[in-house]
Amino acid sequence: MLFILNLLQLILYIGLWALAGQGLLFFLAGAKRDTNLFYQLFEVINKPWTFMAALISPKQIAPRHHPFVAFCVVAALYIAVTVVKIEHCVSVGVQTCK
């Protein structure tokens, strides 16, 4: 159980940092962000998250806002997995979770 929680937490952690990096480059690169190699790399990494955000968001939300929606959803999932991991470690004993 702990391995699965750690794996989920790691996947969400990577997604959070990739979405944060894409958001930072969105402002730093300006209008030339589509030609920026690192921005394109972040777009590829974040494609599953933004696709899921497009599926769950209403049609009124513009596609350019889907990465922000994805960041919020991934952050909420990361917090939820962290809380479940803490509850699991408390229930089985903290010494066994190391």
Residue pairs with C-beta under 8 A, 6 or more apart in sequence:
1 88
2 85
2 88
2 89
2 97
5 81
5 84
5 85
5 88
6 85
8 81
9 78
9 81
9 82
9 85
12 74
12 77
12 78
12 81
13 78
14 45
15 45
15 46
15 49
15 70
15 74
16 71
16 74
16 75
16 78
18 42
18 45
18 46
18 49
19 42
19 46
19 49
19 67
19 70
19 71
19 74
20 71
21 38
21 42
22 39
22 42
22 43
22 46
22 67
23 67
23 68
23 71
25 33
25 36
25 38
25 39
25 42
26 33
26 39
26 67
29 36
29 39
33 39
34 40
46 67
46 70
49 67
49 70
49 71
49 73
49 74
50 66
50 67
50 70
52 70
52 73
53 66
53 67
53 69
53 70
53 73
54 63
54 66
56 69
56 73
57 65
57 66
57 69
61 69
88 97
89 96
89 97
